[in-house]
Amino acid sequence: MADWGPVLIAVVLFVVLTLGLLFQLLGHSRVVDFCNMRTSGVSILVHTIIFFRLITIFLIAIGVHITTG
């Protein structure tokens, strides 16, 4: 029996929060840039904080578990 919840949530959040793929917070010209493949240090920091807050909420506070077997 393996718990795939943390793995799937981390992969989904990583894809959604990849800088410039869907959106970028604190972009170069606007607060939110869409489909922009340019990044900045501040934008990387903001997306990292959002990632760790969301993964903490999903895994610890809500307790998402997906088991196989």
C-alpha positions in Angstrom: 0.0 0.0 0.0 1.5 3.3 -1.1 0.2 6.8 -0.3 0.2 8.7 -3.5 -1.6 11.8 -2.2 1.5 13.9 -1.4 3.1 13.0 -4.7 0.1 13.9 -6.9 -0.6 17.1 -5.0 3.1 18.2 -5.3 3.2 17.5 -9.0 -0.1 19.3 -9.7 1.0 22.3 -7.7 4.4 22.4 -9.3 2.8 22.4 -12.8 0.3 25.0 -11.9 2.8 27.3 -10.2 5.6 26.9 -12.7 6.6 30.5 -13.5 5.3 31.8 -16.8 3.5 28.6 -17.8 0.0 29.7 -16.9 0.5 32.9 -15.0 3.2 34.8 -13.1 2.6 36.9 -10.0 4.6 40.1 -9.9 5.5 40.1 -13.5 7.7 42.6 -15.3 4.9 44.9 -16.7 1.9 44.0 -14.6 1.0 42.4 -11.2 -0.2 39.2 -13.0 1.3 38.2 -16.4 -0.2 35.3 -18.4 2.0 33.0 -20.5 5.1 35.0 -19.9 8.3 33.0 -19.8 10.4 35.7 -18.1 11.0 35.5 -14.4 12.4 37.6 -11.6 13.8 36.8 -8.2 10.8 38.3 -6.4 8.4 36.3 -8.6 10.3 33.1 -7.8 10.1 33.9 -4.0 6.3 34.6 -4.2 5.6 31.3 -6.1 7.8 29.3 -3.7 5.9 30.7 -0.7 2.5 30.0 -2.3 3.6 26.4 -3.2 4.7 25.6 0.4 1.6 27.1 1.9 -0.7 25.2 -0.4 1.1 21.9 0.0 1.0 22.4 3.8 -2.7 23.0 3.7 -3.5 20.0 1.5 -1.2 17.5 3.3 -1.3 18.5 6.9 -4.5 20.5 7.5 -6.8 18.6 5.2 -4.9 15.4 5.1 -5.3 14.2 1.5 -4.5 10.5 1.1 -4.7 8.4 -2.1 -3.8 4.8 -1.5 -3.2 2.0 -4.0 -3.3 -1.7 -3.6 
